């Protein structure tokens, strides 16, 4: 079935028009997927004109201009043998699987005559406000330049992602008298903000670049404070990091790797690893690479990548309290947070 889809796809014009209408409807529902859309905006804000900064579902204003001929041209330029990985997991007989792949995909071209795009992914520190006063809550994402999948710091950032972790007000704050006793500095910071309900840390790494950031969702009153939370701890960790948080983050990473994954997730993980790194990365290797990382190492990592760095701020929703400033210089001052926390005008 997969071979037939890739090798013999017949794009019917009527079905193509129907698919365009479905895509337009998905664009209209973007406001219902606030976290996903904010991360897309953050990618655009971080990479601007680069392909990596473009929306996954394309430009909504250009949907109606799509054509069967254009899509066939895209398939010819990108769907070829040297640009493809086929993954099979579970009870798979290797030789039989290889024979089936040769039979299913054998008619596809090995290479393409289309010239490679060859764009260099360059992180561009920016400030972007998408104001919508009809929304109930503000979405905030603060991102930093981060290593690619082949960088020596890649696994350190995987650990750092779990040190920050995720926050849900009903799980980590509303039933506690003192949130600062949770041994998570981000939770301690957010626990004092009574209407910040969601936080997620994410490390999104690619073949030649990456971004590390924190996403927040909360009442518009706390929009300034959410922006501050995105830059406060990354730079404070350059001065102070304790082993309690590192061990907690390491255990969280181990637990995630041990949790059951469905077949689609496993296949996708292996396929991405094969494309980006040329080999399968087993869980045991990931665990071994992070096992020796301690607080001293993580403090140096934060110093290298975050201290006095130039981040991107992406705000979407009822964000009048920050869009009124509109100055990157004002936001930049707040990246100089230290253990004395002398720069906190965004938080107050």
Phi, psi and omega in degrees: 000317180295318179298321179293322179298317184277325188268326189234025183297131178246106184276104179283134185297320181292315178295325179296319178295323177294320178296325177295322178292322177295320178295320178298322178294323177295321177298320180294337182263012182302327184293345179276347182242071192292318181296311181299317180292323179295321177294325175295317177298322179295323177295317177298316181296328183276331186235354173047249189282353179289152179303328182295338181271359183274154184294145180299322183263013176084177179283121183298332179284347183253002184301314184290347178270356179291147181222160177299319181297320179294320180290322176296323177295322178294317180298318181294328183278340188236336183261089177216166190304313183290352181248021188227143173233130177250125185243134173231130180231165180093213182281072185249126172277118191302308183299318179295323179293318178297317179298319180296321179293319178298321180289319185283322186250007185296336182275354180284150178289146182283321180231182178229151178273351180290136180291143179294148181293309174066030179285139175270125181278111183243123178292129183239101180304127186210168177232121184227128177243126173244097189271130177216097185286354178274350178281153182281323186231161177264142174251130182229134176223125179243121186237148177238155171298139185217168185286159174279177182291342180261001181283145178301337181272004185302310184287333174295323178288328175298322177291317181299323177303322180277338173295315176290315176067206180233156183225132172229126189301325181287340180263330192240359185215314194294339181258007183248144175278329184223099184288341184288355180263019181265357180063027173227113186296325179292319178296322179296323180289316183285333182296339177276353181255099195292343181240022168264113193258334186223139170216137175222133173263144183213137173244111183248105187247143183231186187297325184231007182196180177187161174227146175237133182199176179232134179252138180228145173229127180192176179301146184302336180300331185256020181298316178300315183294325178294321175298320180294318180299330181290338181246346185292298186292322177306321180277327176296324178297340175289342179253326186213127174211133180251158184291338179300314181291324180295314180295319177299315179295322178295316179296322178297319178296317178299316181297320178297319181292333181273345180290147182295137176244148175281168186300322182296318180296317180297314180297318180295318180300314180294317180299316179296318179297319180295321180288315186278323186240353175079009179199165176279133178255105182290159180299324181298325179290318178299315181299319181293324182290333181261350186296328185267357183285126182241183184297324180296318178296316183292327176295318176296324178297313179296323178296319182291317190259336189244326188293125182055030179275171180252098181273177172248135174250128178236119181237134182220128178127208179281081193247034182302325186293340177251326181294339178295335179278304174060027182239121177297327180299319180297316179291323182298323180304326184281357174278354181270025178302140176229185179294339175274344174055051182279343181249095182217039180292335177289328184282331184271000000 
